[in-house]
Every structure is written in structure tokens, then in C-alpha cells.
Amino acid sequence: MARSDGLLQSSLPYTVVRSRRKTMALVLHPDNQLEVRCGQKMPLVEIEQFIREKESWIRRKMQENSRLIPIQVPSEPSQQTALRKLTRQKAFAVIEKYPHLVPSQLVIRRQRRRWGSCNKSGLVSINLCAGLLPDELLEYIVVHELCHLVHFDHSARFHRLLEQLLPGAQSRKKDLQRYLIA
């Protein structure tokens, strides 16, 4: 994957990530860094035309990003230790409500982009930052990952189970999107 930087006439800075893909895609990161993913030989003129066509969408999303609430882990090690303990306690309190869905292991760790994850061996990982969220959003994250113990995908069956276990899950998901892992 090759990377290069560019600047449009409209002054939107962007990074080009070239790979073997056949299509072009825009990725706007929460920090408003714009990334264009495209094929190895895609001409710069076409890339800039693509961005111009999508400029209103890009600017709207940038405005949405500016309203995100950053959640940041404290820099002090003792505060991180306390936060890890608190997050673990809260996560276990949620897990206890669902005795038929028990992970093989629960790990609280710093993740840059994800609130949580679950692997096929049943290890559930919750982002350390989740302990700083409102409790109902931490609960959503934990239950979401527990549902992956049954359905290791995001199929309709997965979402039915999630909604069955946690009525209003979609509303909580939407609320969670207001927060940015910083």
C-alpha cells in the first residue's frame, strides 16, 4: 500500500492510499483526516474529481465530527490502573446479568478505534475508555460483544439477539456514536 498526500483546489487536505483495489473510496476519520483509497494507477485528476463530487458529504461529516465528545484515558498510571479496575467491575456486573453468555476471558485494554471486540475462542476485550462512558453505553458495548459468543457476525440474527437481551440497543448504539476514542 502506497501513501501520498494531496491538496484540492477547495483546500481539503487528503491522503491517497493506493492498493490493488478496483474502486475508489473515501474514509473520513474522526479527527477529520480525509483518506482516498484507490487502485495503483488511478490518475490524480480522477481522484480530485471524485473528491469534488463528494465535497458536500465530506463537509457535512466534518461538521458532525466536530460535535463528537472525546473520551481520553488519563495519562497518570495510577489513574489508568483505577480506571481499568472500575471498567472491569462494571463489565463483570453486566456479564452477571447474562449467565448463559459467559466469555472465556475478559480483558480491559487500550484500543485505538474499537470500543470492544470478541474473538472466536470467546475472549472479550473492552476498551479502557469505555469505563468513562455513561453506564448504559458500557452495558451496550459488553452485551454487543457477548452476543458475538452466539453469532460471530453482524447478521439479522445477531441484531435480534442483541435487541432481545438489551431492548433499545439501536438507540444506545446511536448514542455511542457521539463519543470519540481520543
C-alpha positions, 0 to 999 in steps of 0.5 A: 500500500502506497501513501501520498498526500494531496491538496484540492483546489477547495483546500481539503487536505487528503491522503491517497492510499493506493492498493490493488483495489478496483474502486475508489473510496473515501474514509473520513476519520474522526479527527477529520483526516480525509483518506482516498483509497484507490487502485495503483494507477488511478490518475490524480485528476480522477481522484480530485474529481471524485473528491469534488463530487463528494465535497458536500458529504465530506463537509457535512461529516466534518461538521458532525465530527466536530460535535463528537465528545472525546473520551481520553484515558488519563495519562497518570498510571495510577489513574489508568490502573483505577480506571481499568479496575472500575471498567472491569467491575462494571463489565463483570456486573453486566456479564452477571446479568447474562449467565448463559453468555459467559466469555472465556476471558475478559480483558480491559485494554487500550484500543485505538478505534474499537470500543470492544471486540470478541474473538472466536475462542470467546475472549472479550476485550473492552476498551479502557475508555469505555469505563468513562462512558455513561453506564448504559453505553458500557452495558451496550458495548459488553452485551454487543460483544457477548452476543458475538459468543452466539453469532460471530457476525453482524447478521439479522440474527445477531441484531435480534439477539442483541435487541432481545437481551438489551431492548433499545440497543439501536438507540444506545448504539446511536448514542455511542456514536457521539463519543470519540476514542481520543 
